[in-house]
Amino acid sequence: MRSRSCVALWGLAALLAGSLAVVAKAPGQENSTETSKRKVRTRAVPDYPPLARRLNVTGKVKIEATIAADGHVTTTRVIGGSPVLVGSALEALKKWRFEPAPKDTTEIIEFEFNGQGN
């Protein structure tokens, strides 16, 4: 019985390892870690939320953004950060404009809120 469990675990491990090796990528998109980052044309600075100021919340917010070929942000996905700060960071990022590129790209953008009037 013990050898059956061991074989099942090894099979599951092999299956999971194989599935991790395959990274799905949307057609027409390029990952920014594989290529140079796109230059930002217009950058909006996020407001430091009043609630964050009262609670003295600081830190970083990391957002994955898909940027269209024409340079505007099409989709965003929060990777990490305080929920008190995320809304302000998302609002600012949607105003950013990047240099045009041949196809859509995905970038990781990081905002730092240090309480000094971001």
TIKOL-423341 format. One record per residue (C-alpha): residue in one letter; residue number from 1; x, y, z. Coordinates in Angstrom, 2 decimals. Example, Ala and Ser with C-alpha at 12.3 -4.5 7.8 and 13.67 -1.06 7.14 Angstrom:
<res: a, n: 1, u: 12.30, v: -4.50, w: 7.80> $
<res: s, n: 2, u: 13.67, v: -1.06, w: 7.14> $
END
This chain:
<res: m, n: 1, u: 0.00, v: 0.00, w: 0.00> $
<res: r, n: 2, u: 2.87, v: 2.34, w: 0.86> $
<res: s, n: 3, u: 4.51, v: 1.85, w: -2.55> $
<res: r, n: 4, u: 1.20, v: 2.70, w: -4.27> $
<res: s, n: 5, u: 1.03, v: 6.00, w: -2.36> $
<res: c, n: 6, u: 4.62, v: 6.76, w: -3.22> $
<res: v, n: 7, u: 4.03, v: 6.07, w: -6.93> $
<res: a, n: 8, u: 0.89, v: 8.22, w: -6.86> $
<res: l, n: 9, u: 2.77, v: 11.08, w: -5.24> $
<res: w, n: 10, u: 5.60, v: 10.86, w: -7.77> $
<res: g, n: 11, u: 3.09, v: 10.82, w: -10.61> $
<res: l, n: 12, u: 1.31, v: 13.87, w: -9.20> $
<res: a, n: 13, u: 4.63, v: 15.67, w: -8.73> $
<res: a, n: 14, u: 5.63, v: 14.94, w: -12.33> $
<res: l, n: 15, u: 2.26, v: 16.14, w: -13.61> $
<res: l, n: 16, u: 2.48, v: 19.38, w: -11.62> $
<res: a, n: 17, u: 6.07, v: 20.00, w: -12.67> $
<res: g, n: 18, u: 5.11, v: 19.57, w: -16.32> $
<res: s, n: 19, u: 2.18, v: 21.97, w: -15.99> $
<res: l, n: 20, u: 4.39, v: 24.60, w: -14.35> $
<res: a, n: 21, u: 6.80, v: 24.45, w: -17.26> $
<res: v, n: 22, u: 4.07, v: 25.55, w: -19.68> $
<res: v, n: 23, u: 3.37, v: 29.26, w: -19.32> $
<res: a, n: 24, u: 0.26, v: 30.46, w: -21.09> $
<res: k, n: 25, u: 0.66, v: 33.75, w: -22.94> $
<res: a, n: 26, u: -2.11, v: 35.58, w: -24.71> $
<res: p, n: 27, u: -1.61, v: 35.88, w: -28.48> $
<res: g, n: 28, u: -0.01, v: 39.12, w: -29.53> $
<res: q, n: 29, u: 1.40, v: 39.85, w: -26.09> $
<res: e, n: 30, u: 4.97, v: 40.07, w: -24.96> $
<res: n, n: 31, u: 6.20, v: 39.76, w: -21.40> $
<res: s, n: 32, u: 8.28, v: 42.73, w: -20.26> $
<res: t, n: 33, u: 10.77, v: 40.47, w: -18.51> $
<res: e, n: 34, u: 11.74, v: 38.97, w: -21.87> $
<res: t, n: 35, u: 12.18, v: 42.31, w: -23.63> $
<res: s, n: 36, u: 13.09, v: 45.85, w: -22.74> $
<res: k, n: 37, u: 10.46, v: 47.78, w: -20.83> $
<res: r, n: 38, u: 8.32, v: 50.23, w: -22.73> $
<res: k, n: 39, u: 9.02, v: 53.86, w: -22.05> $
<res: v, n: 40, u: 6.39, v: 55.91, w: -20.29> $
<res: r, n: 41, u: 5.24, v: 59.01, w: -22.19> $
<res: t, n: 42, u: 2.79, v: 60.35, w: -19.61> $
<res: r, n: 43, u: 2.92, v: 59.39, w: -15.93> $
<res: a, n: 44, u: 0.28, v: 60.28, w: -13.33> $
<res: v, n: 45, u: 1.27, v: 60.33, w: -9.67> $
<res: p, n: 46, u: -1.27, v: 58.64, w: -7.36> $
<res: d, n: 47, u: -2.89, v: 60.68, w: -4.62> $
<res: y, n: 48, u: -2.12, v: 59.58, w: -1.08> $
<res: p, n: 49, u: -5.58, v: 58.48, w: 0.16> $
<res: p, n: 50, u: -6.89, v: 60.43, w: 3.18> $
<res: l, n: 51, u: -7.69, v: 57.18, w: 5.02> $
<res: a, n: 52, u: -4.13, v: 55.95, w: 4.48> $
<res: r, n: 53, u: -2.82, v: 59.26, w: 5.81> $
<res: r, n: 54, u: -4.98, v: 59.01, w: 8.96> $
<res: l, n: 55, u: -3.96, v: 55.39, w: 9.55> $
<res: n, n: 56, u: -0.34, v: 56.12, w: 8.61> $
<res: v, n: 57, u: -0.39, v: 53.36, w: 5.97> $
<res: t, n: 58, u: 2.70, v: 53.24, w: 3.77> $
<res: g, n: 59, u: 4.13, v: 50.68, w: 1.40> $
<res: k, n: 60, u: 4.28, v: 49.53, w: -2.18> $
<res: v, n: 61, u: 1.54, v: 48.54, w: -4.60> $
<res: k, n: 62, u: 2.48, v: 46.22, w: -7.46> $
<res: i, n: 63, u: 0.24, v: 46.06, w: -10.54> $
<res: e, n: 64, u: 0.51, v: 44.02, w: -13.70> $
<res: a, n: 65, u: -0.70, v: 46.10, w: -16.66> $
<res: t, n: 66, u: -1.42, v: 45.10, w: -20.22> $
<res: i, n: 67, u: -0.49, v: 47.92, w: -22.58> $
<res: a, n: 68, u: -2.00, v: 48.13, w: -26.05> $
<res: a, n: 69, u: 0.18, v: 48.66, w: -29.09> $
<res: d, n: 70, u: -0.88, v: 52.32, w: -29.17> $
<res: g, n: 71, u: 0.38, v: 52.84, w: -25.59> $
<res: h, n: 72, u: -2.74, v: 52.98, w: -23.41> $
<res: v, n: 73, u: -3.37, v: 50.66, w: -20.47> $
<res: t, n: 74, u: -6.05, v: 48.11, w: -21.35> $
<res: t, n: 75, u: -6.18, v: 45.84, w: -18.30> $
<res: t, n: 76, u: -4.72, v: 45.75, w: -14.82> $
<res: r, n: 77, u: -4.27, v: 43.11, w: -12.15> $
<res: v, n: 78, u: -3.17, v: 43.88, w: -8.61> $
<res: i, n: 79, u: -0.24, v: 41.71, w: -7.55> $
<res: g, n: 80, u: 0.24, v: 43.11, w: -4.07> $
<res: g, n: 81, u: -0.13, v: 46.02, w: -1.73> $
<res: s, n: 82, u: -2.37, v: 47.46, w: 0.95> $
<res: p, n: 83, u: -6.06, v: 47.57, w: -0.04> $
<res: v, n: 84, u: -6.13, v: 51.13, w: 1.31> $
<res: l, n: 85, u: -3.57, v: 52.18, w: -1.34> $
<res: v, n: 86, u: -4.57, v: 50.02, w: -4.31> $
<res: g, n: 87, u: -7.46, v: 52.16, w: -5.57> $
<res: s, n: 88, u: -5.33, v: 55.27, w: -5.85> $
<res: a, n: 89, u: -2.55, v: 53.39, w: -7.65> $
<res: l, n: 90, u: -5.01, v: 51.84, w: -10.15> $
<res: e, n: 91, u: -6.61, v: 55.22, w: -10.84> $
<res: a, n: 92, u: -3.22, v: 56.79, w: -11.56> $
<res: l, n: 93, u: -2.01, v: 53.89, w: -13.72> $
<res: k, n: 94, u: -5.06, v: 54.10, w: -15.99> $
<res: k, n: 95, u: -3.92, v: 57.63, w: -16.90> $
<res: w, n: 96, u: -0.43, v: 56.51, w: -17.94> $
<res: r, n: 97, u: 0.52, v: 56.46, w: -21.62> $
<res: f, n: 98, u: 3.42, v: 54.46, w: -23.03> $
<res: e, n: 99, u: 5.43, v: 54.65, w: -26.25> $
<res: p, n: 100, u: 3.78, v: 52.78, w: -29.15> $
<res: a, n: 101, u: 5.02, v: 49.25, w: -29.89> $
<res: p, n: 102, u: 4.38, v: 46.62, w: -32.57> $
<res: k, n: 103, u: 2.12, v: 44.61, w: -30.22> $
<res: d, n: 104, u: 0.57, v: 44.52, w: -26.76> $
<res: t, n: 105, u: 2.94, v: 44.05, w: -23.83> $
<res: t, n: 106, u: 2.61, v: 43.25, w: -20.16> $
<res: e, n: 107, u: 4.49, v: 45.34, w: -17.60> $
<res: i, n: 108, u: 4.82, v: 45.22, w: -13.83> $
<res: i, n: 109, u: 4.39, v: 48.70, w: -12.34> $
<res: e, n: 110, u: 5.25, v: 49.49, w: -8.75> $
<res: f, n: 111, u: 4.03, v: 52.51, w: -6.79> $
<res: e, n: 112, u: 5.54, v: 53.49, w: -3.46> $
<res: f, n: 113, u: 3.47, v: 55.33, w: -0.88> $
<res: n, n: 114, u: 5.71, v: 56.77, w: 1.78> $
<res: g, n: 115, u: 3.29, v: 59.16, w: 3.48> $
<res: q, n: 116, u: 5.15, v: 62.22, w: 2.24> $
<res: g, n: 117, u: 2.24, v: 63.45, w: 0.12> $
<res: n, n: 118, u: 2.46, v: 61.02, w: -2.83> $
END
